[in-house]
């Protein structure tokens, strides 16, 4: 089963989140794609956010293992 998520956070935070999944064999493989930039206008100031696109290849449903504040399912 392949599922794609957007990760809102730093590379270090992503590494912390996926390490336990790999060590427990919940996830077979993790593929990180390049950054996606998000732009938002807030109080007349442009805010840029870096988002990472992460593809998980797993045997079971990942929703119960992932932090919903950091991971948002891609389509």
N, C-alpha and C positions, 0 to 999 in steps of 0.2 A: 504494500500500500504506500503510495506517494502522496504526501500532503505538503502544500506550500504555505508558508507564513511570512508575514512582515514582522521584523524585530525592531522595536523602538528602544535603542540603547547603544552602549559602546561595544566594541569588539571584546573587551575584557568581560563585560557582563554576559555577552553571548556565550563565551567560552565556559563561564561558570554555570550557565544554564544547561548546556548540552553535555558536559562531561559526565554527570551522573546518569544521563539517559544512555550514553554509550557504554559506560562501565556495567550497567545493569542489563545490557542487551535488550533494552526496550526499543532502541533505534539501531538499525544496521549501519546506516550511513547518513551523514549530514553534508549537504552541498550549500555553500554560501555564495550567492551571486554578488556582483558589484553593488555599490551603494545606489540608492534611489534618493534623490533630493526632494524634499517637500517644502513648499513655500507657503507662508500664511501671513496675512496682514493683520497685525494686532496693535491697536492704538497708533495707527499711522506709521508703524515700524514693521519692516519686512523681517520675518523670522524664517530662518532656514533650518531644516532638520534633516539629519542623515538617517536613512532607514536601510536596513539590510534585508534582502530577500533570501529566505532560508528554506531549503527543500529537505524534508525528512523522509527517509525510506525506512518504514517501520512495519512490525508485525501486528501491532495492536493500535487502538485509538489513543492519540497523544493528548487530547484535550484535558484529561485529568492530571497530566504531568506538567503541562506548560503553564506558566504564569500569564494569566489573561491580561494583565496590565502591560506586559512587554510584548507578547505575541498576539498578532491579529491574523486570522485566517485569510489567505489570498484567494479570492473568488471561490 
